[in-house]
Amino acid sequence: MQNQTKQNQILDALQTLLEDKNIQNISVSEIAQAAGIGKGSIYYYFPSKDSIVDALVERSYEKPLETAKNLARQTSISPFTRMALIFQACRNSSSAFRSQKDSAQSDAQEEAFIRQKYMKHLISEMKPVLTDIIRQGIEEGQIHFDYPAALAEIVLIVLTVKLDNSLVPSAPEETEETIRGLISLLEKGTGNPVGSLNFLMI
């Protein structure tokens, strides 16, 4: 419990520093000073500045992801309904990320750096959850596909890139069209009738 308190103290300090400075210009010493602890103590909780940034990204966008993961574990719900929850979690998390970045003062290099960390976190957190859902669908005969982990990763990469909307900027209509295309591929690839997975657009 004390470790968690100290970790949050360090993350709070970095978050405060980011209001006025770019991440590249913030040192571990500054984070320690803002957190009110010794520089050496930081390394007890985090091995590097990069790991502090990773932890801050995780903490900032954990709520919508954790909600989706909890709902996705409910095996009484059909696999495709739980996939829809994953889609919604990606949308919510991306919206939260964009609104926070839009209100923050940052240069293009820093924004790209933070976005990369955010997308890596989203994909790595959701991939095992989505893979398990797809595997259950295969076992129940609702999904016909030989590579559940690969399918989960493909879906998450497409969703994350399109919903983040920074790598390939698109109008909302184009993003919706891409997601509809992804759903069409899912229907064909998993042996489901055309239009049967449109509810994933939730």
ZAZA-647785 format. One line per 3 residues: number of its first residue (from 1); for each residue x, y, z of N, C-alpha, C, O, CB. Coordinates in nm, 2 decimals. Each point is the difference from the previous one (the first is absolute). Glycine has a CB too. Example, Ala and Ser with C-alpha at 12.3 -4.5 7.8 and 13.67 -1.06 7.14 Angstrom:
# ZAZA-647785
1) 1.32 -0.57 0.78 -0.09 0.12 0.00 0.09 0.12 0.00 0.10 0.00 0.07 -0.29 -0.12 0.05; 0.15 0.23 -0.19 0.09 0.11 0.00 -0.08 0.11 0.08 0.05 0.11 0.01 0.07 -0.17 -0.23 .
END
This chain:
# ZAZA-647785
1) 0.08 -0.12 0.00 -0.08 0.12 0.00 0.09 0.13 0.00 -0.03 0.09 -0.07 -0.15 -0.22 0.19; 0.28 0.12 -0.04 0.09 0.12 0.01 0.07 0.02 -0.14 0.02 0.11 -0.04 0.02 -0.15 0.29; 0.00 -0.08 -0.31 0.07 0.01 -0.13 -0.09 0.07 -0.10 0.04 0.08 -0.08 0.09 -0.29 0.13 .
4) -0.26 0.17 -0.05 -0.10 0.05 -0.09 -0.02 0.15 0.02 -0.01 0.08 -0.10 -0.11 -0.30 0.09; 0.12 0.27 0.13 -0.01 0.14 0.04 0.12 0.08 -0.06 -0.02 0.10 -0.06 -0.11 -0.16 0.27; 0.25 0.00 -0.19 0.12 0.07 -0.05 0.00 0.00 -0.15 0.04 0.10 -0.06 0.09 -0.17 0.26 .
7) -0.17 -0.04 -0.26 0.00 0.00 -0.15 -0.10 0.11 -0.05 0.03 0.07 -0.10 0.02 -0.32 0.10; -0.17 0.26 0.06 -0.09 0.10 -0.04 0.05 0.14 0.02 -0.03 0.09 -0.08 -0.15 -0.25 0.13; 0.26 0.18 0.06 0.06 0.13 0.03 0.10 0.03 -0.11 0.00 0.12 -0.05 -0.03 -0.16 0.30 .
10) 0.10 -0.05 -0.30 0.10 0.02 -0.11 -0.08 0.03 -0.13 0.04 0.09 -0.07 0.13 -0.24 0.18; -0.27 0.07 -0.14 -0.08 0.03 -0.12 -0.07 0.13 0.00 -0.01 0.07 -0.10 -0.02 -0.31 0.08; -0.02 0.28 0.14 -0.06 0.13 0.02 0.10 0.11 -0.03 -0.03 0.10 -0.07 -0.13 -0.19 0.24 .
13) 0.28 0.07 -0.13 0.10 0.10 -0.02 0.03 0.02 -0.14 0.02 0.11 -0.05 0.08 -0.17 0.27; -0.08 -0.05 -0.30 0.02 0.00 -0.14 -0.11 0.07 -0.07 0.02 0.08 -0.09 0.12 -0.29 0.10; -0.26 0.17 0.02 -0.12 0.06 -0.06 0.00 0.15 0.02 -0.04 0.08 -0.10 -0.09 -0.29 0.14 .
16) 0.16 0.26 0.08 0.01 0.15 0.02 0.11 0.06 -0.08 -0.03 0.11 -0.06 -0.06 -0.15 0.29; 0.20 -0.02 -0.24 0.11 0.06 -0.08 -0.03 0.00 -0.14 0.04 0.10 -0.07 0.12 -0.19 0.23; -0.24 0.00 -0.21 -0.03 0.00 -0.14 -0.10 0.11 -0.04 -0.01 0.03 -0.12 0.04 -0.27 0.12 .
19) -0.08 0.31 0.09 -0.09 0.11 -0.03 0.08 0.12 -0.05 -0.05 0.08 -0.07 -0.11 -0.16 0.25; 0.29 0.08 -0.14 0.08 0.12 -0.04 0.12 -0.04 -0.09 0.07 0.09 -0.06 -0.14 0.02 0.27; 0.11 -0.24 -0.21 0.12 -0.04 -0.07 -0.02 -0.12 -0.09 -0.10 -0.08 0.03 0.23 0.18 0.16 .
22) -0.05 -0.11 -0.29 -0.01 -0.12 -0.08 0.07 -0.12 0.07 0.09 0.02 0.08 -0.09 0.12 -0.29; -0.04 -0.26 0.18 0.06 -0.12 0.07 0.15 -0.01 -0.02 0.07 -0.04 0.09 -0.29 -0.07 -0.12; 0.27 0.15 -0.09 0.14 -0.01 -0.03 0.08 0.09 0.09 0.12 -0.02 0.03 -0.17 -0.04 -0.26 .
25) -0.01 0.17 0.28 0.07 0.10 0.08 -0.02 -0.02 0.15 0.04 0.08 0.08 -0.06 0.08 -0.27; -0.04 -0.27 0.23 -0.02 -0.03 0.14 0.09 -0.11 0.05 0.01 -0.10 -0.06 -0.25 0.17 0.04; 0.32 -0.04 0.12 0.10 -0.10 0.05 -0.06 -0.07 0.12 -0.10 0.03 0.06 0.29 0.12 -0.13 .
28) -0.13 -0.27 0.10 -0.04 -0.08 0.11 0.02 0.08 0.13 -0.08 -0.01 0.09 0.14 -0.20 -0.21; 0.04 0.30 0.13 0.02 0.08 0.11 -0.11 0.10 0.03 -0.05 0.02 0.11 0.29 -0.04 -0.15; -0.29 0.08 -0.07 -0.12 0.09 0.01 -0.12 -0.08 0.05 -0.08 0.05 0.08 0.17 0.09 -0.27 .
31) -0.11 -0.26 0.13 -0.12 -0.08 0.05 0.01 -0.03 0.14 -0.10 0.02 0.08 0.08 -0.12 -0.30; 0.14 0.06 0.27 0.02 -0.03 0.14 -0.02 0.13 0.09 -0.07 -0.01 0.10 0.24 -0.17 -0.17; -0.12 0.29 0.02 -0.02 0.13 0.08 -0.15 0.03 0.01 -0.05 0.04 0.11 0.28 0.04 -0.19 .
34) -0.30 -0.09 -0.03 -0.14 0.03 0.00 -0.08 -0.10 0.08 -0.11 0.04 0.06 0.13 0.06 -0.29; 0.03 -0.22 0.24 -0.07 -0.10 0.08 0.04 0.01 0.15 -0.07 -0.07 0.08 0.06 -0.08 -0.28; 0.11 0.22 0.23 0.04 0.02 0.14 0.08 -0.12 0.05 0.00 -0.03 0.12 -0.19 0.18 -0.09 .
37) 0.26 -0.22 -0.12 0.08 -0.12 0.04 0.14 0.01 -0.06 0.02 0.08 -0.09 -0.23 -0.22 0.11; 0.30 0.06 0.03 0.14 0.00 -0.06 0.00 -0.06 -0.13 -0.08 -0.09 -0.03 0.17 0.08 0.26; 0.01 0.05 -0.32 0.01 -0.05 -0.13 0.02 -0.15 0.00 -0.06 -0.08 -0.07 0.15 0.30 -0.01 .
40) 0.00 -0.27 0.18 0.03 -0.14 0.01 -0.12 -0.08 0.03 -0.02 -0.12 -0.04 0.24 0.18 0.11; -0.32 0.00 0.01 -0.12 -0.07 0.04 -0.09 -0.03 -0.12 -0.07 -0.10 0.00 0.08 0.21 0.22; -0.01 -0.03 -0.32 -0.08 -0.02 -0.12 0.03 -0.14 -0.07 -0.08 -0.07 -0.04 0.07 0.32 0.00 .
43) 0.15 -0.28 0.04 0.04 -0.12 -0.06 -0.04 -0.13 0.07 0.00 -0.11 -0.05 0.19 0.24 -0.04; -0.24 -0.11 0.22 -0.06 -0.11 0.07 -0.13 -0.04 -0.05 -0.04 -0.11 0.00 0.16 0.19 0.20; -0.19 0.02 -0.26 -0.14 -0.02 -0.05 0.00 -0.01 -0.15 -0.09 -0.07 -0.05 0.00 0.20 0.25 .
46) 0.18 -0.07 -0.27 0.00 0.00 -0.15 0.14 -0.01 -0.04 0.09 0.07 0.05 -0.30 0.07 -0.06; 0.24 -0.23 -0.09 0.14 -0.01 -0.05 0.05 0.11 -0.08 0.12 0.02 -0.01 -0.16 -0.26 0.02; -0.05 0.32 -0.07 0.05 0.11 -0.09 -0.11 0.10 -0.02 -0.12 -0.02 0.04 0.27 -0.14 -0.16 .
49) -0.12 0.28 0.07 -0.10 0.10 -0.03 -0.10 -0.06 -0.10 -0.12 0.03 0.01 0.29 0.16 0.03; -0.12 -0.26 -0.14 -0.10 -0.06 -0.10 -0.10 -0.09 0.07 -0.12 0.01 -0.04 0.30 -0.01 -0.13; -0.14 -0.07 0.27 -0.10 -0.09 0.07 -0.10 0.09 0.08 -0.12 -0.04 0.02 0.29 -0.15 -0.01 .
52) -0.13 0.31 0.04 -0.09 0.09 0.07 -0.11 0.05 -0.10 -0.11 0.01 0.03 0.29 0.06 0.13; -0.13 -0.04 -0.28 -0.09 0.05 -0.11 -0.10 -0.11 -0.03 -0.12 0.02 -0.02 0.30 0.14 -0.07; -0.13 -0.28 0.07 -0.09 -0.12 -0.03 -0.11 -0.01 0.11 -0.11 -0.02 -0.03 0.30 -0.10 -0.09 .
55) -0.14 0.12 0.24 -0.10 -0.01 0.11 -0.10 0.11 0.01 -0.12 -0.02 0.03 0.30 -0.10 0.10; -0.14 0.24 -0.17 -0.09 0.11 0.00 -0.11 -0.01 -0.11 -0.12 0.02 0.02 0.30 0.13 0.07; -0.13 -0.20 -0.21 -0.09 -0.03 -0.11 -0.10 -0.11 0.04 -0.12 0.02 -0.02 0.29 0.05 -0.15 .
58) -0.12 -0.17 0.23 -0.09 -0.11 0.05 -0.11 0.05 0.10 -0.11 -0.04 -0.01 0.30 -0.12 -0.03; -0.14 0.24 0.13 -0.09 0.05 0.11 -0.11 0.09 -0.07 -0.12 0.00 0.04 0.30 -0.02 0.14; -0.14 0.10 -0.27 -0.09 0.10 -0.06 -0.11 -0.06 -0.08 -0.11 0.06 0.00 0.30 0.10 -0.01 .
61) -0.17 -0.27 -0.05 -0.10 -0.06 -0.09 -0.05 -0.14 0.05 -0.05 -0.08 -0.08 0.16 0.21 -0.11; -0.09 -0.16 0.32 -0.03 -0.13 0.05 -0.15 -0.02 0.02 -0.05 -0.12 -0.02 0.27 0.11 0.13; -0.29 0.11 -0.08 -0.14 -0.02 0.04 -0.09 -0.06 -0.11 -0.06 -0.10 0.03 0.09 0.29 0.12 .
64) -0.03 -0.13 -0.27 -0.09 -0.07 -0.10 0.05 -0.14 -0.04 -0.08 -0.08 -0.04 0.03 0.31 -0.05; 0.19 -0.25 0.09 0.05 -0.13 -0.03 -0.04 -0.10 0.11 -0.04 -0.11 -0.04 0.23 0.22 -0.08; -0.18 -0.07 0.24 -0.03 -0.10 0.11 -0.15 -0.03 0.00 -0.04 -0.12 0.02 0.23 0.21 0.12 .
67) -0.27 0.00 -0.17 -0.15 -0.02 -0.01 -0.02 -0.11 -0.11 -0.08 -0.09 0.02 0.03 0.33 0.06; 0.11 -0.22 -0.20 -0.02 -0.09 -0.11 0.05 -0.14 0.04 -0.06 -0.10 -0.03 0.07 0.29 -0.13; 0.11 -0.19 0.22 0.06 -0.13 0.04 -0.09 -0.08 0.09 -0.02 -0.12 -0.01 0.25 0.22 -0.02 .
70) -0.29 -0.03 0.13 -0.09 -0.06 0.10 -0.12 -0.06 -0.07 -0.05 -0.11 0.03 0.13 0.27 0.15; -0.14 -0.08 -0.27 -0.12 -0.04 -0.07 0.03 -0.12 -0.10 -0.08 -0.09 -0.01 -0.01 0.33 0.03; 0.21 -0.23 -0.08 0.04 -0.10 -0.10 0.02 -0.14 0.07 -0.01 -0.10 -0.07 0.11 0.28 -0.07 .
73) -0.07 -0.18 0.27 0.02 -0.13 0.07 -0.13 -0.07 0.03 0.00 -0.11 0.04 0.21 0.21 0.06; -0.32 -0.03 -0.12 -0.13 -0.07 0.03 -0.04 -0.10 -0.11 -0.06 0.04 -0.10 -0.01 0.17 0.23; 0.11 -0.33 -0.11 -0.01 -0.10 -0.10 -0.15 -0.04 -0.03 -0.03 -0.07 -0.10 0.25 -0.02 0.17 .
76) -0.31 0.14 0.01 -0.14 -0.02 -0.03 -0.05 0.08 -0.12 -0.11 -0.02 -0.05 0.07 -0.04 0.30; 0.12 0.16 -0.28 -0.04 0.09 -0.11 0.07 -0.06 -0.13 0.11 -0.05 0.01 -0.13 0.26 0.15; -0.05 -0.20 -0.27 0.06 -0.05 -0.12 0.13 0.06 -0.04 0.02 0.12 0.03 -0.25 -0.17 -0.11 .
79) 0.32 -0.03 0.01 0.13 0.06 -0.04 -0.01 0.13 -0.08 0.08 0.09 0.02 0.01 -0.33 -0.02; -0.19 0.24 -0.09 -0.01 0.12 -0.08 -0.05 0.12 0.07 0.04 0.12 -0.03 -0.08 -0.27 -0.16; -0.04 0.13 0.29 -0.04 0.12 0.09 0.12 0.05 0.07 0.01 0.12 0.02 -0.25 -0.22 0.00 .
82) 0.32 0.01 0.03 0.12 0.04 0.07 0.10 0.07 -0.09 0.07 0.09 0.04 -0.10 -0.28 0.12; 0.03 0.14 -0.29 0.09 0.07 -0.09 -0.05 0.15 -0.02 0.08 0.09 -0.02 -0.03 -0.31 -0.10; -0.18 0.23 0.12 -0.06 0.14 -0.01 0.05 0.08 0.11 0.02 0.12 -0.01 -0.22 -0.21 -0.11 .
85) 0.21 0.03 0.24 0.04 0.08 0.12 0.15 0.04 -0.02 0.04 0.11 0.04 -0.20 -0.24 0.11; 0.24 0.05 -0.21 0.14 0.03 -0.03 0.00 0.12 -0.10 0.08 0.09 0.03 -0.01 -0.33 0.01; -0.15 0.23 -0.14 -0.01 0.11 -0.10 -0.03 0.13 0.08 0.06 0.11 -0.02 -0.13 -0.26 -0.17 .
88) -0.03 0.15 0.27 -0.05 0.12 0.08 0.11 0.05 0.09 0.02 0.12 0.01 -0.25 -0.20 -0.02; 0.31 -0.02 0.07 0.11 0.04 0.09 0.10 0.08 -0.08 0.06 0.10 0.05 -0.10 -0.30 0.10; 0.07 0.15 -0.26 0.10 0.07 -0.09 -0.04 0.14 -0.04 0.08 0.09 0.01 -0.01 -0.32 -0.10 .
91) -0.20 0.24 0.06 -0.06 0.13 -0.03 0.01 0.10 0.12 0.05 0.11 -0.01 -0.20 -0.22 -0.16; 0.11 0.06 0.28 0.00 0.08 0.13 0.14 0.04 0.03 0.02 0.12 0.04 -0.23 -0.23 0.04; 0.30 0.02 -0.08 0.14 0.02 0.04 0.06 0.10 -0.10 0.07 0.09 0.04 -0.05 -0.31 0.06 .
94) -0.04 0.21 -0.23 0.05 0.09 -0.10 -0.06 0.14 0.02 0.07 0.10 -0.02 -0.04 -0.29 -0.14; -0.16 0.20 0.19 -0.06 0.13 0.02 0.06 0.07 0.12 0.03 0.12 0.00 -0.24 -0.21 -0.10; 0.23 0.01 0.21 0.06 0.06 0.12 0.14 0.05 -0.03 0.04 0.10 0.05 -0.18 -0.25 0.09 .
97) 0.21 0.07 -0.22 0.14 0.04 -0.03 0.00 0.12 -0.08 0.08 0.10 0.03 -0.01 -0.34 -0.02; -0.15 0.25 -0.12 0.00 0.11 -0.09 -0.04 0.13 0.08 0.06 0.10 -0.03 -0.11 -0.25 -0.17; -0.05 0.14 0.28 -0.05 0.12 0.07 0.11 0.05 0.10 0.02 0.12 0.01 -0.26 -0.20 -0.03 .
100) 0.31 -0.01 0.08 0.11 0.04 0.09 0.11 0.07 -0.07 0.06 0.10 0.04 -0.12 -0.28 0.12; 0.10 0.12 -0.28 0.11 0.05 -0.08 -0.04 0.13 -0.06 0.09 0.09 -0.01 0.00 -0.32 -0.03; -0.21 0.25 0.00 -0.05 0.12 -0.07 0.01 0.12 0.10 0.03 0.11 -0.04 -0.18 -0.24 -0.11 .
103) 0.14 0.10 0.28 0.00 0.11 0.10 0.14 0.03 0.05 0.02 0.09 0.07 -0.26 -0.15 -0.01; 0.33 -0.03 -0.09 0.14 0.01 0.05 0.09 0.08 -0.10 -0.03 0.00 -0.12 0.00 -0.22 0.25; 0.13 0.28 -0.07 0.09 0.08 -0.08 0.12 -0.10 -0.03 0.07 -0.03 0.09 -0.14 0.26 0.01 .
106) 0.09 -0.27 -0.22 0.11 -0.09 -0.04 0.04 0.02 -0.14 -0.08 0.03 -0.08 0.00 -0.20 0.25; 0.20 0.14 -0.20 0.05 0.01 -0.14 -0.03 -0.14 -0.07 -0.04 -0.09 0.06 0.22 0.26 0.01; -0.16 -0.17 -0.20 -0.03 -0.11 -0.08 0.08 -0.13 0.04 -0.05 -0.11 0.00 -0.01 0.27 -0.19 .
109) 0.19 -0.14 0.22 0.08 -0.11 0.04 -0.05 -0.06 0.13 0.00 -0.13 0.01 0.20 0.24 -0.13; -0.23 -0.03 0.22 -0.05 -0.06 0.12 -0.13 -0.06 -0.02 -0.03 -0.11 0.06 0.15 0.28 0.07; -0.21 -0.11 -0.21 -0.13 -0.06 -0.02 0.01 -0.14 -0.06 -0.07 -0.09 0.04 -0.03 0.32 -0.06 .
112) 0.19 -0.24 -0.08 0.02 -0.13 -0.07 0.06 -0.10 0.10 -0.04 -0.12 -0.01 0.08 0.24 -0.21; 0.05 -0.08 0.31 0.06 -0.09 0.10 -0.11 -0.05 0.09 0.00 -0.12 0.03 0.22 0.25 -0.05; -0.30 -0.04 0.07 -0.11 -0.04 0.10 -0.10 -0.09 -0.08 -0.05 -0.10 0.06 0.09 0.31 0.08 .
115) -0.08 -0.17 -0.26 -0.10 -0.08 -0.07 0.05 -0.14 -0.03 -0.07 -0.10 0.01 -0.01 0.30 -0.12; 0.21 -0.22 0.08 0.06 -0.13 -0.02 -0.01 -0.09 0.13 -0.04 -0.11 -0.01 0.20 0.21 -0.16; -0.13 -0.03 0.28 -0.01 -0.08 0.13 -0.15 -0.03 0.03 -0.02 -0.11 0.04 0.23 0.23 0.04 .
118) -0.30 -0.03 -0.11 -0.14 -0.03 0.02 -0.05 -0.12 -0.08 -0.06 -0.09 0.05 0.03 0.34 0.00; 0.07 -0.24 -0.18 -0.05 -0.11 -0.09 0.06 -0.14 0.03 -0.07 -0.10 0.00 0.04 0.27 -0.18; 0.16 -0.16 0.22 0.06 -0.13 0.05 -0.07 -0.05 0.12 -0.02 -0.13 0.01 0.24 0.21 -0.10 .
121) -0.25 0.00 0.18 -0.07 -0.04 0.12 -0.14 -0.06 -0.03 -0.03 -0.10 0.05 0.16 0.28 0.08; -0.20 -0.11 -0.21 -0.14 -0.04 -0.03 0.00 -0.14 -0.07 -0.07 -0.09 0.04 0.00 0.33 -0.07; 0.16 -0.26 -0.07 0.01 -0.12 -0.07 0.05 -0.12 0.09 -0.06 -0.11 0.00 0.10 0.24 -0.21 .
124) 0.06 -0.10 0.29 0.06 -0.11 0.09 -0.10 -0.04 0.11 -0.01 -0.11 0.04 0.24 0.20 -0.09; -0.31 0.01 0.10 -0.10 -0.03 0.10 -0.12 -0.08 -0.05 -0.05 -0.09 0.07 0.13 0.29 0.05; -0.12 -0.16 -0.24 -0.13 -0.06 -0.05 0.02 -0.13 -0.08 -0.09 -0.07 -0.02 0.00 0.30 0.02 .
127) 0.21 -0.25 -0.05 0.03 -0.12 -0.09 -0.03 -0.13 0.07 -0.08 -0.08 -0.05 0.25 0.21 -0.07; -0.12 -0.15 0.24 -0.03 -0.13 0.07 -0.15 -0.02 0.03 -0.06 -0.11 -0.01 0.29 0.11 0.10; -0.30 0.11 -0.06 -0.14 0.00 0.03 -0.08 -0.04 -0.12 -0.08 -0.09 0.00 0.11 0.27 0.18 .
130) 0.00 -0.11 -0.29 -0.07 -0.03 -0.13 0.03 -0.14 -0.05 -0.08 -0.07 -0.06 0.09 0.32 0.01; 0.12 -0.29 0.07 0.04 -0.13 -0.05 -0.08 -0.11 0.08 -0.05 -0.10 -0.07 0.28 0.18 0.02; -0.25 -0.06 0.18 -0.08 -0.10 0.08 -0.15 0.00 -0.05 -0.06 -0.11 -0.01 0.21 0.15 0.20 .
133) -0.20 0.07 -0.22 -0.14 0.01 -0.05 -0.01 -0.08 -0.14 -0.10 -0.07 -0.02 0.07 0.30 0.14; 0.13 -0.20 -0.20 -0.01 -0.07 -0.14 0.02 -0.15 0.02 -0.07 -0.08 -0.07 0.16 0.28 -0.04; 0.00 -0.24 0.20 0.01 -0.15 0.03 -0.13 -0.06 0.05 -0.03 -0.11 -0.04 0.28 0.15 0.09 .
136) -0.32 0.03 0.04 -0.12 -0.05 0.05 -0.10 -0.01 -0.12 -0.08 -0.10 0.00 0.12 0.20 0.23; -0.05 0.00 -0.31 -0.09 -0.01 -0.12 0.04 -0.12 -0.09 -0.09 -0.06 -0.06 0.06 0.31 0.07; 0.16 -0.28 -0.02 0.04 -0.11 -0.08 -0.05 -0.13 0.06 -0.05 -0.09 -0.07 0.25 0.21 -0.01 .
139) -0.18 -0.13 0.21 -0.05 -0.12 0.08 -0.15 -0.02 -0.01 -0.04 -0.12 0.00 0.24 0.15 0.15; -0.27 0.08 -0.15 -0.15 -0.01 -0.01 -0.05 -0.02 -0.14 -0.12 -0.01 -0.02 0.11 0.15 0.23; 0.10 -0.13 -0.31 -0.04 -0.02 -0.14 -0.06 0.13 -0.06 -0.05 -0.01 -0.11 0.01 -0.22 0.16 .
142) 0.05 0.34 0.02 -0.05 0.13 -0.06 0.10 0.07 -0.08 -0.04 0.08 -0.09 -0.10 -0.06 0.29; 0.27 -0.05 -0.18 0.11 0.06 -0.08 0.08 -0.11 -0.06 0.03 -0.10 0.07 -0.02 0.31 0.08; 0.02 -0.19 -0.28 0.08 -0.10 -0.07 0.13 0.07 -0.05 0.00 0.07 -0.10 -0.21 -0.21 0.03 .
145) 0.32 0.12 0.15 0.12 0.07 -0.04 0.12 -0.08 0.07 -0.02 -0.04 0.12 -0.10 0.27 -0.14; 0.23 -0.24 -0.05 0.11 -0.08 0.06 0.10 0.08 0.08 0.09 -0.06 0.07 -0.12 -0.09 -0.27; 0.03 0.28 0.20 0.10 0.08 0.06 -0.06 0.10 0.09 0.00 0.12 -0.03 0.15 -0.16 -0.16 .
148) -0.21 0.01 0.31 -0.07 0.09 0.08 0.09 0.12 0.05 -0.05 0.12 0.00 -0.09 -0.31 0.07; 0.27 0.17 -0.03 0.08 0.11 0.04 0.03 0.09 -0.11 0.00 0.12 0.02 0.10 -0.27 0.15; -0.07 0.10 -0.29 0.02 0.08 -0.12 -0.12 0.09 -0.03 0.01 0.12 -0.03 0.16 -0.29 -0.06 .
151) -0.29 0.11 0.09 -0.12 0.07 -0.03 -0.02 0.11 0.11 -0.04 0.11 -0.04 -0.06 -0.32 -0.07; 0.12 0.18 0.23 -0.01 0.10 0.11 0.09 0.12 -0.03 -0.04 0.12 0.02 -0.03 -0.30 0.15; 0.19 0.15 -0.20 0.10 0.11 -0.03 -0.04 0.08 -0.12 0.02 0.12 0.01 0.16 -0.26 0.09 .
154) -0.22 0.08 -0.21 -0.04 0.07 -0.12 -0.11 0.10 0.04 0.00 0.11 -0.04 0.07 -0.31 -0.11; -0.18 0.14 0.21 -0.11 0.09 0.04 0.04 0.12 0.08 -0.04 0.11 -0.02 -0.11 -0.32 0.02; 0.23 0.18 0.10 0.04 0.11 0.09 0.09 0.10 -0.07 -0.01 0.12 0.03 0.00 -0.28 0.16 .
157) 0.10 0.12 -0.27 0.09 0.09 -0.08 -0.09 0.10 -0.08 0.02 0.12 0.00 0.17 -0.29 0.00; -0.28 0.11 -0.08 -0.09 0.08 -0.08 -0.08 0.10 0.08 -0.01 0.11 -0.03 0.00 -0.30 -0.14; -0.05 0.14 0.28 -0.09 0.08 0.08 0.09 0.12 0.06 -0.04 0.11 0.00 -0.11 -0.31 0.05 .
160) 0.26 0.16 0.01 0.09 0.10 0.07 0.05 0.11 -0.10 -0.01 0.12 0.03 0.07 -0.30 0.13; -0.01 0.14 -0.27 0.05 0.09 -0.10 -0.11 0.09 -0.05 0.02 0.13 -0.01 0.16 -0.29 -0.06; -0.30 0.10 0.03 -0.10 0.08 -0.05 -0.07 0.10 0.10 -0.03 0.11 -0.03 -0.01 -0.30 -0.14 .
163) 0.02 0.14 0.29 -0.07 0.08 0.10 0.10 0.10 0.06 -0.05 0.11 0.04 -0.10 -0.30 0.01; 0.28 0.17 -0.05 0.09 0.10 0.05 0.00 0.11 -0.10 0.01 0.12 0.03 0.13 -0.29 0.09; -0.14 0.14 -0.25 -0.02 0.09 -0.11 0.12 0.10 -0.02 -0.02 0.12 -0.04 -0.23 -0.14 0.08 .
166) 0.37 -0.02 0.00 0.11 0.09 -0.02 0.10 -0.05 -0.10 0.06 0.08 -0.08 -0.08 -0.02 0.31; 0.04 -0.19 -0.25 0.09 -0.06 -0.09 -0.06 0.02 -0.15 0.08 0.04 -0.09 0.00 -0.21 0.26; -0.20 0.14 -0.18 -0.07 0.02 -0.13 -0.13 0.08 0.02 -0.11 -0.06 0.02 0.21 -0.16 -0.12 .
169) -0.09 0.35 0.11 -0.12 0.08 0.04 -0.11 -0.02 -0.10 0.02 0.00 -0.12 0.13 0.17 0.22; -0.27 -0.19 -0.04 -0.12 -0.03 -0.09 -0.12 0.08 0.06 -0.01 0.03 0.12 0.10 -0.26 -0.18; -0.18 0.25 -0.03 -0.13 0.06 0.04 -0.08 -0.11 0.08 0.03 -0.12 -0.03 -0.03 0.28 -0.17 .
172) -0.09 -0.12 0.29 -0.08 -0.10 0.07 -0.06 -0.11 -0.09 -0.01 -0.11 0.04 -0.03 0.29 0.14; -0.01 -0.13 -0.30 -0.07 -0.09 -0.09 0.10 -0.11 -0.05 -0.04 -0.12 -0.01 -0.12 0.30 -0.05; 0.28 -0.14 0.03 0.10 -0.09 -0.05 0.04 -0.10 0.11 0.02 -0.12 -0.03 0.07 0.29 -0.12 .
175) -0.08 -0.13 0.28 0.03 -0.09 0.11 -0.11 -0.10 0.01 0.03 -0.12 0.02 0.10 0.30 0.10; -0.26 -0.14 -0.12 -0.11 -0.09 0.01 0.00 -0.10 -0.12 -0.03 -0.12 0.02 -0.10 0.30 0.10; 0.17 -0.13 -0.24 0.00 -0.09 -0.11 0.11 -0.11 0.02 -0.02 -0.12 -0.04 -0.06 0.31 -0.11 .
178) 0.20 -0.15 0.20 0.10 -0.10 0.03 -0.04 -0.10 0.10 0.03 -0.12 -0.02 0.14 0.30 -0.03; -0.24 -0.14 0.15 -0.05 -0.09 0.11 -0.10 -0.09 -0.06 -0.01 -0.12 0.03 0.06 0.29 0.15; -0.14 -0.12 -0.27 -0.10 -0.09 -0.07 0.08 -0.10 -0.08 -0.04 -0.12 -0.01 -0.13 0.31 0.01 .
181) 0.27 -0.14 -0.07 0.08 -0.10 -0.08 0.07 -0.11 0.08 0.00 -0.11 -0.04 0.04 0.30 -0.12; 0.00 -0.15 0.28 0.06 -0.09 0.09 -0.10 -0.11 0.05 0.03 -0.12 0.00 0.13 0.30 0.08; -0.28 -0.13 -0.05 -0.11 -0.09 0.04 -0.04 -0.09 -0.12 -0.02 -0.12 0.03 -0.07 0.29 0.13 .
184) 0.09 -0.12 -0.28 -0.03 -0.09 -0.12 0.11 -0.11 -0.01 -0.03 -0.11 -0.03 -0.08 0.31 -0.09; 0.24 -0.16 0.14 0.10 -0.10 0.00 -0.01 -0.10 0.11 0.02 -0.12 -0.02 0.13 0.29 -0.08; -0.19 -0.13 0.22 -0.03 -0.09 0.11 -0.11 -0.10 -0.03 0.01 -0.11 0.03 0.07 0.30 0.13 .
187) -0.19 -0.14 -0.22 -0.11 -0.08 -0.04 0.05 -0.11 -0.09 -0.03 -0.12 0.02 -0.13 0.31 0.01; 0.23 -0.15 -0.14 0.05 -0.10 -0.10 0.10 -0.09 0.06 0.00 -0.12 -0.02 -0.05 0.28 -0.16; 0.14 -0.11 0.26 0.11 -0.08 0.06 -0.04 -0.09 0.10 0.07 -0.10 0.03 0.08 0.28 -0.08 .
190) -0.26 -0.15 0.12 -0.04 -0.09 0.11 -0.13 -0.08 -0.03 -0.05 -0.07 0.08 0.15 0.23 0.08; -0.14 -0.15 -0.29 -0.11 -0.09 -0.05 -0.13 0.05 0.05 -0.09 -0.09 0.02 0.24 -0.10 -0.02; -0.17 0.32 0.01 -0.13 0.05 0.05 -0.07 0.07 -0.12 0.07 0.06 -0.08 0.01 -0.03 0.32 .
193) -0.22 -0.03 -0.24 -0.07 0.06 -0.11 0.03 0.15 -0.01 0.03 0.07 0.10 -0.21 -0.24 -0.08; 0.17 0.23 -0.14 0.01 0.14 -0.03 -0.10 0.08 0.08 -0.12 -0.03 0.00 0.21 -0.02 -0.23; -0.04 0.15 0.30 -0.09 0.08 0.09 -0.02 -0.05 0.14 -0.06 0.07 0.08 -0.05 0.00 -0.29 .
196) 0.15 -0.19 0.23 -0.02 -0.06 0.14 0.08 0.07 0.11 -0.04 -0.01 0.12 -0.02 -0.21 -0.24; 0.17 0.28 0.09 0.08 0.06 0.10 0.00 0.16 0.00 0.08 0.06 0.05 0.07 -0.26 -0.07; -0.26 0.25 -0.05 -0.01 0.15 -0.01 -0.01 0.06 0.14 0.03 0.12 0.02 -0.13 -0.14 -0.25 .
199) 0.05 -0.06 0.32 -0.02 0.06 0.14 0.13 0.03 0.06 0.00 0.07 0.11 -0.21 -0.20 -0.08; 0.32 0.08 -0.08 0.13 0.04 0.05 0.03 0.15 -0.02 0.10 0.05 0.06 -0.02 -0.29 -0.11; -0.15 0.30 -0.03 0.01 0.15 -0.02 -0.05 0.08 0.12 0.01 0.12 -0.01 -0.03 -0.16 -0.24 .
202) -0.02 -0.02 0.35 -0.06 0.06 0.12 0.08 0.13 0.04 -0.04 0.06 0.10 -0.04 -0.29 -0.02 .
END
